[in-house]
Amino acid sequence: MRRVVSLLVAFACVVTAAGPVWAQQRLFVLASKELVEVDPSAAGLGRIIRRVPTPFVLPDGTGPIPVAGGTKLVWTAGDGVGVYDTRSNDFRWQALPGVAGQLVGASADGFTLMFWGARPDAPLTFHGQLSALNVRDGSVRTVDLGTNVTNVVYAPVGDLLFVEKSFEPPASYVEVKRAGDGSLVRTIPLESRELFSLSVDSGGSRLFAYATDGVFVYDVASGALLARTPGDDGVYAVRMTVDEHRRRLLVSAGIERQSFLMALADDTLQPLGSVPLASMAPYASGVLLDVSPVSATLFALQTSFVPTRTGPDDCRSSALIAMDVDTGRVRRVADLSTVTGTVDCQVSMVRLTEPKAPAGLAAQVAGNRAELVWTPVMATSYELEAGTAPGLSNIGRFTMTENRLTVDGVPPGTYYVRVRGVNVLGKGSASQDVRVVVP
């Protein structure tokens, strides 16, 4: 395995404290013709809770994305989207006139879907367009992405687009654009043109690139290359997942009939450890990862196949793997092919949990008016608590649907406030307390 062998050590050698384990979580696997909800617990991993047929609707590209506080799951399907209601468990297919392309993400509040598509301008050149669909009112806003677009990655908290452009000498580059109006923020030249995968953190502060000649991390504000580490030209089906809660980059890939999961520090790319994932066939294709800031379990979805000389690869199995998010220890493996009775390698997954704690809570006081604002999370509403001391809510609780609150006529005094998101699975963790002084 060349470089990978030297990294086969426990994640636990350089880890941070685990996040809280939330009991309320739902796990869905999307296959070619059905959406399957499975038991996410270690004891019952893979046990089928319900199966929902999705006839004649094949997933295309990105897997299910939760929107509207997790009340809906949406994925690209042909010239429309598949929509699953997580409360009623109903499925429908919806055409999207004027919205073409692949679903690449949702806004931080979960109420705007981002699609991108490309049309050929000339041989080997493509013109890209972003379509932003507001799920509340159905309005669509478009952003011109220019020519030679080969990939688009979205950072929801920063509301930034990372537009990869290739086939132009001397090398590939990424244009960082504001999703709101398409204005250019920065151009970042890439060190390599042979890219396997591109990823960003949710705030859009770091850009990660996995190429044949290495792994690279760039500072988006300056465009500077922060670090690089040697790559391996023998890998395939590379996917990167940014684990912001633990400040690391998770890389999954296949190499020499084996798939593996590797953790790197998100700023220096220092190896933190790697674990092999057993393959159930001569080749393991890409491994999809789901890591959550509110759960100590990491889920990996692995597919295995046998290559053929002609025609498509022969799919053999798919497996759902539950791992300790900090140590990499495998807790349980469920063979989905056996559980569902269908051999399908065209699968993806999504997990729903309570909202993570909102970040960036800030207060501004003008006279007896207090204005509070925070970074949105995937929530249907927010609950703000106010008290006379940290952690107390003896003054009251306020409920709102937007990520801001203005209160007039506040009596003079010192107050402590915190906010938490609420979604289809319940209340999330509270933010840090903020001290508010009204003179």
DAWODA-V866324 format. One record per helix or strand of 2 or more residues. SS is the DSSP state (2 for helix, 1 for strand). FROM is the first residue (numbers start at 1). LEN is the number of residues. If there is no record, write none. Layout:
ss->(SS/SS)
from->(FROM/FROM)
len->(LEN/LEN)
This chain:
ss->(2/2/1/1/1/1/2/1/1/1/1/1/1/1/1/1/1/1/1/1/1/1/1/2/1/1/1/1/1/1/1/2/1/1/1/1/1/1/1/1/1)
from->(2/11/25/34/48/65/68/72/80/91/102/112/125/140/149/160/173/184/195/206/214/225/236/244/248/258/271/283/297/314/330/336/348/362/369/381/396/404/413/426/434)
len->(6/4/6/5/6/3/3/6/6/5/5/11/10/8/7/6/6/6/6/6/6/5/8/3/8/8/7/8/10/11/6/5/6/5/5/7/5/4/11/2/5)
